[in-house]
């Protein structure tokens, strides 16, 4: 089968295409499909016009047109669609029903209706984009928010199939009127050859100047910061530090609009500055060493629609690294973590219980190893792209076809 993926942005800055679309494409290529990814690298303009291959997947960045208002968006969309159709694909899979991928899906839908293409159109949703979702935190104008909310509703209901990354998104698609047989649940997965080694004491030492020198009591927060209220996480830090005076908090990630500065400021005000090691954004090739420096990982989530709809690749990374995790039970958390077996789940907003679970893991090495080992086993048993790929192939089959 010839498959083309269309993205709304490039591979380097935002996560969807790098951590969801590309691994999915590689898994399809292993299954014998021809897969190409077409990207509009407006967020990384130096990639404009560049092409390369990754593990059998062709990656094509369109050349960006001059940035004239409105005309730029129309030309980007047309270049994405026209290049996609030059491959004569059986399937075009658009990643996100908004922005350029959403616009491309709209064009392809009308080309279908006009009889100008027989391509099967699939739309992927890995976040809730409209009201209650990214519209609430994205730096968008009022007009953009209205347009993105409309795009999401229209795009999910005007395609041949929808792939969704979470159970919440699955339900939202059904509520929009998409027939259940056309909605395919495909959560984020891990690559079978993970870049993450099993966490052990030998890997806890690194030459990086940003990493804590004491690895016995290190709590990792691997995040983008918008998932939680900073005050609540700092309170967890404070309670853990009161119980485990030697603890260090390793923070990996960068916020959307400087949210990390608020958390670091609050930590300083609570007298925790000397316990914080802030690494910021880390190159993917360096990430395994940072995860290996931790004893325990925490995964805080406010209970809201945005977090319930998300399927974080970061949680998959933590499990693949074999870390013992304390996570708030929101959205996909319980889909991945079995409480008491592959991690510990706590009710959202229960700061006391969250802190006590973290303390419990810091003090109990055997429990850490047991939970971390089971987390790694479960993610590779249930959530590798190689195991999830049949669901994607099912989305690509037309009604009445049999997926060989």
SESEPA-828230 format. One record per residue (C-alpha): x, y, z; residue in one letter. Coordinates in steps of 0.5 Angstrom, whole numbers, padded with zeros to 4 digits, always signed. Layout:
# residues N
XYZA...
***
This chain:
# residues 404
+0000+0000+0000X+0002+0007-0002X+0001+0012+0004X+0003+0019+0005X+0003+0023+0012X+0002+0030+0012X+0003+0035+0018X+0002+0041+0020X+0009+0043+0022X+0016+0040+0022X+0020+0035+0025X+0024+0039+0030X+0020+0043+0034X+0013+0040+0036X+0012+0033+0038X+0007+0030+0034X+0011+0029+0027X+0017+0027+0031X+0014+0022+0036X+0008+0020+0033X+0008+0020+0026X+0015+0018+0024X+0015+0012+0029X+0008+0010+0026X+0011+0011+0019X+0017+0007+0020X+0013+0001+0023X+0009+0001+0017X+0015+0001+0013X+0017-0005+0016X+0011-0008+0014X+0012-0007+0007X+0008-0001+0006X+0011+0005+0002X+0011+0011+0006X+0013+0018+0005X+0012+0024+0010X+0010+0031+0007X+0012+0037+0012X+0011+0045+0012X+0017+0047+0016X+0015+0054+0018X+0017+0053+0025X+0024+0051+0022X+0025+0054+0016X+0032+0052+0015X+0029+0045+0013X+0025+0048+0007X+0026+0044+0001X+0030+0039+0005X+0029+0031+0003X+0032+0025+0007X+0030+0018+0008X+0029+0015+0015X+0029+0007+0016X+0025+0007+0009X+0021+0013+0010X+0022+0019+0006X+0021+0025+0009X+0020+0031+0005X+0020+0039+0007X+0016+0043+0002X+0020+0050+0000X+0016+0055+0004X+0013+0061-0001X+0014+0068+0001X+0010+0070+0007X+0005+0074+0004X-0002+0074+0009X-0007+0069+0007X-0003+0067+0000X+0002+0064+0004X-0003+0059+0008X-0006+0058+0001X+0001+0056-0002X+0003+0052+0003X-0003+0048+0003X-0003+0047-0004X+0004+0045-0004X+0003+0040+0001X-0003+0037-0003X+0000+0037-0010X+0006+0034-0007X+0002+0028-0004X-0002+0027-0010X+0005+0026-0014X+0006+0020-0010X-0001+0017-0013X-0002+0014-0006X-0008+0009-0004X-0008+0013+0003X-0007+0020+0005X-0006+0021+0013X-0007+0028+0016X-0004+0029+0023X-0009+0034+0026X-0015+0036+0024X-0013+0044+0024X-0008+0048+0021X-0004+0046+0015X-0006+0039+0015X-0013+0040+0017X-0013+0045+0010X-0010+0039+0006X-0015+0034+0009X-0021+0039+0007X-0018+0040+0000X-0017+0033-0001X-0024+0032+0001X-0027+0036-0004X-0023+0033-0009X-0026+0026-0007X-0033+0029-0008X-0031+0032-0015X-0028+0025-0017X-0021+0028-0018X-0018+0023-0013X-0020+0016-0010X-0015+0017-0005X-0017+0014+0002X-0017+0020+0007X-0015+0019+0014X-0015+0024+0020X-0011+0023+0026X-0013+0027+0033X-0008+0027+0038X-0010+0033+0042X-0017+0036+0043X-0015+0043+0039X-0022+0047+0040X-0025+0050+0046X-0023+0047+0053X-0017+0044+0049X-0011+0048+0046X-0015+0054+0044X-0015+0055+0052X-0007+0055+0052X-0005+0057+0045X-0002+0064+0043X-0008+0065+0038X-0012+0070+0036X-0019+0070+0037X-0020+0069+0030X-0015+0063+0030X-0019+0060+0036X-0026+0060+0032X-0023+0057+0026X-0019+0052+0029X-0025+0050+0033X-0029+0049+0027X-0023+0046+0023X-0023+0040+0028X-0031+0039+0028X-0031+0039+0020X-0024+0035+0019X-0026+0030+0024X-0033+0029+0021X-0031+0029+0013X-0026+0024+0012X-0026+0016+0011X-0023+0014+0018X-0021+0018+0024X-0015+0015+0028X-0015+0018+0036X-0009+0018+0041X-0014+0017+0047X-0020+0014+0049X-0023+0021+0051X-0022+0023+0044X-0025+0017+0041X-0031+0019+0045X-0031+0026+0043X-0031+0024+0036X-0037+0019+0037X-0040+0025+0040X-0039+0029+0034X-0043+0024+0030X-0037+0020+0027X-0039+0012+0026X-0036+0008+0031X-0033+0003+0026X-0030+0009+0023X-0026+0011+0029X-0019+0007+0031X-0016+0008+0038X-0009+0008+0037X-0005+0011+0043X+0002+0013+0043X+0007+0007+0043X+0015+0006+0044X+0019+0003+0038X+0021-0004+0039X+0029-0002+0039X+0028+0003+0045X+0033+0009+0046X+0032+0008+0053X+0037+0003+0057X+0034+0000+0063X+0035+0004+0069X+0040+0002+0074X+0046+0005+0078X+0051+0004+0073X+0047+0009+0069X+0046+0014+0074X+0053+0018+0073X+0054+0023+0068X+0059+0028+0066X+0053+0033+0064X+0054+0039+0068X+0046+0040+0069X+0045+0033+0072X+0045+0032+0080X+0051+0029+0083X+0048+0025+0088X+0043+0020+0085X+0041+0016+0091X+0035+0021+0092X+0033+0024+0085X+0026+0026+0083X+0025+0027+0076X+0020+0032+0073X+0020+0031+0065X+0015+0036+0062X+0012+0042+0058X+0009+0045+0064X+0002+0047+0062X+0000+0040+0064X-0001+0043+0071X-0001+0048+0076X+0006+0050+0078X+0004+0052+0085X+0001+0045+0086X+0008+0041+0084X+0012+0046+0088X+0008+0044+0094X+0009+0036+0092X+0017+0038+0092X+0016+0042+0099X+0013+0036+0102X+0018+0031+0099X+0024+0035+0101X+0021+0035+0108X+0021+0027+0109X+0027+0026+0105X+0032+0032+0106X+0037+0029+0101X+0033+0029+0095X+0034+0033+0089X+0029+0035+0083X+0031+0034+0076X+0027+0038+0071X+0027+0037+0064X+0023+0040+0059X+0021+0047+0057X+0014+0051+0057X+0010+0054+0052X+0011+0061+0054X+0016+0061+0060X+0012+0057+0065X+0018+0054+0067X+0020+0061+0070X+0014+0061+0075X+0016+0054+0077X+0023+0056+0079X+0021+0062+0082X+0016+0059+0087X+0021+0054+0088X+0026+0059+0090X+0021+0062+0095X+0020+0056+0098X+0027+0055+0100X+0028+0049+0095X+0033+0053+0090X+0039+0049+0092X+0035+0042+0091X+0033+0044+0084X+0037+0042+0078X+0034+0045+0071X+0036+0042+0065X+0031+0045+0060X+0030+0042+0053X+0034+0037+0052X+0036+0034+0045X+0033+0027+0044X+0040+0023+0044X+0042+0026+0051X+0035+0024+0054X+0037+0017+0056X+0042+0020+0061X+0038+0025+0064X+0032+0019+0065X+0038+0015+0068X+0040+0020+0073X+0033+0019+0077X+0030+0014+0082X+0023+0016+0081X+0019+0020+0076X+0013+0024+0077X+0007+0025+0072X+0003+0031+0075X-0004+0033+0071X-0009+0037+0072X-0016+0034+0071X-0019+0038+0065X-0021+0036+0058X-0014+0038+0055X-0010+0033+0059X-0016+0028+0059X-0015+0028+0051X-0008+0028+0051X-0004+0021+0050X+0003+0023+0052X+0009+0020+0049X+0013+0023+0055X+0010+0018+0060X+0011+0012+0055X+0019+0015+0055X+0019+0014+0062X+0016+0007+0062X+0021+0005+0057X+0026+0007+0061X+0024+0003+0067X+0023+0008+0072X+0018+0008+0078X+0013+0013+0076X+0008+0017+0081X+0002+0019+0076X-0004+0023+0077X-0010+0019+0075X-0012+0023+0069X-0014+0021+0062X-0009+0016+0059X-0005+0015+0065X-0009+0009+0068X-0009+0006+0060X-0002+0005+0061X+0000+0005+0069X-0003-0001+0073X-0003+0002+0080X+0001-0002+0085X+0004-0006+0079X+0007-0002+0074X+0007+0005+0077X+0003+0009+0083X-0003+0013+0081X-0006+0018+0085X-0013+0022+0085X-0012+0029+0081X-0011+0034+0086X-0009+0030+0092X-0002+0033+0094X-0001+0029+0100X-0002+0023+0097X+0002+0025+0091X+0008+0027+0096X+0007+0021+0100X+0008+0016+0094X+0014+0019+0092X+0017+0019+0099X+0015+0011+0099X+0019+0010+0093X+0025+0014+0094X+0025+0010+0101X+0024+0003+0098X+0029+0001+0093X+0026-0006+0092X+0019-0003+0090X+0022+0002+0085X+0026-0004+0081X+0019-0008+0081X+0015-0002+0079X+0020+0000+0074X+0021-0007+0071X+0014-0008+0070X+0013-0001+0067X+0018-0003+0062X+0015-0010+0061X+0008-0007+0060X+0010-0002+0055X+0013-0007+0050X+0008-0012+0051X+0002-0008+0050X+0004-0001+0047X+0010-0002+0042X+0008+0001+0035X+0010-0006+0032X+0004-0008+0036X-0001-0002+0035X+0000-0002+0027X-0005-0007+0025X-0010-0002+0028X-0007+0003+0023X-0008-0001+0017X-0015-0003+0019X-0016+0005+0018X-0013+0005+0012X-0018-0001+0009X-0024+0001+0005X-0030-0002+0008X-0031-0009+0005X-0023-0010+0004X-0020-0015+0009X-0013-0013+0012X-0008-0018+0010X
***
